[in-house]
Amino acid sequence: MKYLYKLMIVLTLAVSFQSCQEDDTEFGDIITPSNLNVNVAIQGESSTDPNGDGTGIVVFSSTADNALNYTYDFGDGRTGSTFNGAIEHRFVDLGVNSYSVTVTATGTAGAATTQTFVIDVLSTFDDSEAKEFLTGGSSKTWYWSVAENGHWGVGPTLLIGGQSPESYYTPAFFPVPAFGRYCNELTECFYEDEMIFTMNGNNVIFELKNFGSTYFHNSYLSQFGGPSANNPDNADECLPFTAPAPGTVTFTPTTNTDVPEDRSRKTSMLLANNNFMSWYVGSSEYEILEITENRMVLRTVQANDPALAWYHTLTTDVPVNPNPSCI
């Protein structure tokens, strides 16, 4: 009886071991990438300008045997990833600065090889006036300019026959009227948000205070637990959401739109940590069309539908609900 019992244990272990072996073979051999090589090309680099032409643009090209993916930590608080190893990055700290860049080549089952090196890059772009308007030199809170018609809305990024040129840089498809998102249970969080810009040395820190919920475009609802039970039509709505951590704003020259010079400041803001200006359309990059001490107009392109540009008009005046009884 004891012999039979021991035999059963041995057979069970053998079956289990064989099963594990079969499971392991499904993933194939685990191979760590090797021969990682990184080429660095600083835009405008020459014998007289070894740190580049001041744009701060650097193109990285990495190769490695058996690599499936490459990730970059640029040493300036930002990261990137690519399947083919090639990526462009703009460094924006003023002057010549040293950055410790880490490249990771990843193979099967997460096996990885890394390489770290230091590069010196010159950046000459700055928009000190915009930073002053945003922060007042210390810290400033911005809100939706709810009393304005068209304070929020959407327009095309490509002109179609019959459209006026102005539709390219205005919310021509749908300008929301003044107070147009009050008194609706699906949008009740929208005007509560506070967008805070704080000066920290020569840098600007952005913080979104959303008080626990964010207004999402309907194409993103399923990614964040929606739509809710009271939204059978899958309309845009507020969902519970923890705002991203505050982070440094990257200011860059606007180069990816054709908005006329007289209708744009030609300065763009890239918010850290995938942050956004209250309304979620998957984008963290905002072109500044207009900005003064107490009013600004921003333009951002929807990430999952680049044919649509969204417009935000913000103010430093705290919103006032003209009809408090409705909520």
SULQUIPE-V784888 format. One record per run of one state. SS is the DSSP state (~ for helix, > for strand, _ for the rest). FROM is the first residue (numbers start at 1). TO is the last residue. If there is no record, write none. Layout:
ss: {SS SS}
from: {FROM FROM}
to: {TO TO}
This chain:
ss: {_ ~ _ > _ > _ > _ > _ > _ > _ > _ ~ _ > _ ~ _ > _ > _ ~ _ > _ ~ _ > _ > _ > _ ~ _ > _ > _ > _ ~ _ > _ ~ _ > _ > _ > _ > _ ~ _}
from: {1 2 26 34 43 55 56 57 66 69 74 79 83 86 91 95 107 108 111 112 124 128 136 139 145 152 157 165 170 174 176 190 193 194 201 203 210 213 217 218 225 237 241 247 249 250 254 261 264 267 271 272 275 279 281 285 292 295 302 308 316 324 327}
to: {1 25 33 42 54 55 56 65 68 73 78 82 85 90 94 106 107 110 111 123 127 135 138 144 151 156 164 169 173 175 189 192 193 200 202 209 212 216 217 224 236 240 246 248 249 253 260 263 266 270 271 274 278 280 284 291 294 301 307 315 323 326 327}
